[in-house]
Amino acid sequence: MIVELGHFALIAAFAVAIAQTVVPLVGAHKGWSDWMALGRPAASLQFWLVLFSFGALTYAFVTSDFSLQLVVMNSHTDKPMLYKISGVWGNHEGSLLLWVVILALFGATAAWFGNQLPPTLRARVLGVQGSISVAFLAFILFTSNPFLRLEFPPFNGEDLNPLLQDPGLAFHPPFLYLGYVGLSMAYSFAVAALLEGRVDAAWGRWVRPWTLAAWLFLTIGIALGSWWAYYELGWGGFWFWDPVENASFMPWLIAAALLHSAIVVEKREALKSWTILLAILAFGFSLIGTFIVRSGVLTSVHAFANDPERGVYILGILVFFTGGALLLFAIRGGAMEAKGVFSTVSRESALVFNNVLLAVSCFVVFIGTMWPLIAEMAFDRKLSVGPPFFNAAFTPFVIGLAALLPLGAVLPWKRADAARAMKPLWYALALAVFMGALVWAMQTGRSAGGPLGAGLGVWLVVGAGVDLYLRTGQKGSLSQRFGRVVRLPRADWGKAVAHAGFGITIFGVAALMAWEQEDIRVLQVGESLTVGKYEVVLEDVSRVEGPNYLSTMARMHVYEDGRDIGVLFPEKRIYPVAAMPTTEAGIDNGFWRDVYAVIGDPQQGGGWAVRVYIKPFANWIWGGAIIMSLGGVLSLSDRRYRVAAGARRRREAAAQGVPAE
């Protein structure tokens, strides 16, 4: 009964989404306040209906209701509870329903907390957001219904993909979807602004929290996915330029550009058309990512759907929303008159350069990701674009971006003197050069990437500290200025912390490139291998039975210069129901390094294939991502995001002698 109610709620949500789309948009066009007001209760009702539907599907998974086809295909009675729940979104239909829940949540949030928005703009935002819901609810109901019943239910299910039975993958998709779908709000604000024919500083302040929230969730989701690939897949890498990895990275880059561009709109009322275009493209790349994951046109270890017919539907959604918004932009974009004027050397110019670097780097990733598909369709040639291309083509833009950030952060608005702005950063530059030279001298090879990345990491971290210090003013003692630093607005702290986190991640990647060591051997039980100053002894290999898998588990003792530092338990698992093997690396995590061990297959002559890596500063990569996310949280918690836009609008209305809307 609960499953049927969930299906009915999904159908009802589809009808409500149609009303949320049509009525507020018509009301805003005609100036009918009653019609515009309908958008708010419709957005709330749609959310509660979709949430109930998702809850009903979750209930079916938790209770192992094998009369539901989706539960049979993605669950099993012996599966741990965490993976029964995560199995809800570990498949195409369930993950699409989670997507719609988050989409409805963002629309409802705009309805609940959008009191400071002008009624016409709010109605248009909710109407556009509702139209996106209509498209995806139709997609679910007509092509991907998660509530299909089986006439003859089996006694047990086929289990979830073993690669997805991991805590990292349990939380990775929801965070990614929060980021993907969060960009729909920036899109809705952009299209609503084009329909209104007006973009001002208040619009820039309204759109920034939504963009910041989406960027924050994308950062967490990408970091979780990278961390999962590091310890789960067994090859020891943190980024492989896989098509699905790139699918999440592209909107992250555009969202970062949009975030910086919206600052210029808010502070200087410049770059209006460019910011609108970025908002459209950010959500467009989210839809491209959805197409890549679900269409099966590109092969990826992360993809969980391979259905070209569904891919055509998603392609239609992509063309309609992105193409339609770009057409509207072509018609109305010229009306977005920029008021702010700035010189070549200014913070505005630095932010423009920042946007260009981020946008072009996204375009490079897009070309590399889609080129195999383009080559096969246009030239009938099967090509592969791998890490060498991406590393060579993408890295220069990261270098330029990292080099620019500290200077751009301290440049004044409108007009600046580069030499004067650079003066307080000379110490940071000297320290960065020293660190680069030190890494060059200490690295195992002679690659320029390690020293350059280490220097840029120090430049970013110290530059962020200098930026905070300069915001305390020129007067007062050191203790007084320190007190003023502590009292700075959270948005200032958030910017500095995020930039510092970016620097720490760059440093971690560079140090890993410069100092990583590895060895691959065939070891008999009792034998050891030495990597650097670490000795790893293969003490035992045993068979272990897990809750729903069988494991070949090795016991490896690790010694550093003769000192016992721990035991590692790498595994090779086989999931009998899915008949699929997985690798579980054994990792001794440390602040300065990871000792990373993988057990391979037994060899014909006896012994086991063993791989051991020493990965210096590996955890700094994800530590930097955590710090970047913390910066986003600090900025998002700044009270000015919630009240200043409305206060400004009320002050302007009072000055003109008219009541605020």
Sequence and secondary structure as in RCSB ss.txt:
>XXXX:A:sequence
MIVELGHFALIAAFAVAIAQTVVPLVGAHKGWSDWMALGRPAASLQFWLVLFSFGALTYAFVTSDFSLQLVVMNS
HTDKPMLYKISGVWGNHEGSLLLWVVILALFGATAAWFGNQLPPTLRARVLGVQGSISVAFLAFILFTSNPFLRL
EFPPFNGEDLNPLLQDPGLAFHPPFLYLGYVGLSMAYSFAVAALLEGRVDAAWGRWVRPWTLAAWLFLTIGIALG
SWWAYYELGWGGFWFWDPVENASFMPWLIAAALLHSAIVVEKREALKSWTILLAILAFGFSLIGTFIVRSGVLTS
VHAFANDPERGVYILGILVFFTGGALLLFAIRGGAMEAKGVFSTVSRESALVFNNVLLAVSCFVVFIGTMWPLIA
EMAFDRKLSVGPPFFNAAFTPFVIGLAALLPLGAVLPWKRADAARAMKPLWYALALAVFMGALVWAMQTGRSAGG
PLGAGLGVWLVVGAGVDLYLRTGQKGSLSQRFGRVVRLPRADWGKAVAHAGFGITIFGVAALMAWEQEDIRVLQV
GESLTVGKYEVVLEDVSRVEGPNYLSTMARMHVYEDGRDIGVLFPEKRIYPVAAMPTTEAGIDNGFWRDVYAVIG
DPQQGGGWAVRVYIKPFANWIWGGAIIMSLGGVLSLSDRRYRVAAGARRRREAAAQGVPAE
>XXXX:A:secstr
 HHHHHHHHHHHHHHHHHHHHHHHHHHHHHT HHHHHTHHHHHHHHHHHHHHHHHHHHHHHHTT TTBHHHHHH 
 TTS HHHHHHTTSSSHHHHHHHHHHHHHHHHHHHHHH TTS HHHHHHHHHHHHHHHHHHHHHHHHH  TT B 
SS  SS     GGG SHHHHHHHHHHHHHHHHHHHHHHHHHHHHHHT   HHHHHHHHHHHHHHHHHHHHHHHHH
HHHHHHHSSS  S    HHHHHHHHHHHHHHHHHHHHHHHHHHS  HHHHHHHHHHHHHHHHHHHHHHHH SS  
TT     HHHHHHHHHHHIIIIIHHHHHHHHHGGG        SSSHHHHHHHHHHHHHHHHHHHHHHHHHHHHH
HHHH       HHHHHHHHHHHHHHHHHHHHHHHHS SS   HHHHHGGGHHHHHHHHHHHHHHHHH SS  SHH
HHHHHHHHHHHHHHHHHHHHTT S S HHHHHHHHHTS HHHHHHHHHHHHHHHHHHHHHHHHHH EEEEEEE T
T EEEETTEEEEEEEEEEEE SS EEEEEEEEEEETTEEEEEE  EEEEETTTTEEEEE EEE  SSEEEEEEEE
EE TTSSEEEEEEEEETHHHHHHHHHHHHHHHHHHHT HHHHHHHHHHHHHHHHHTTS   
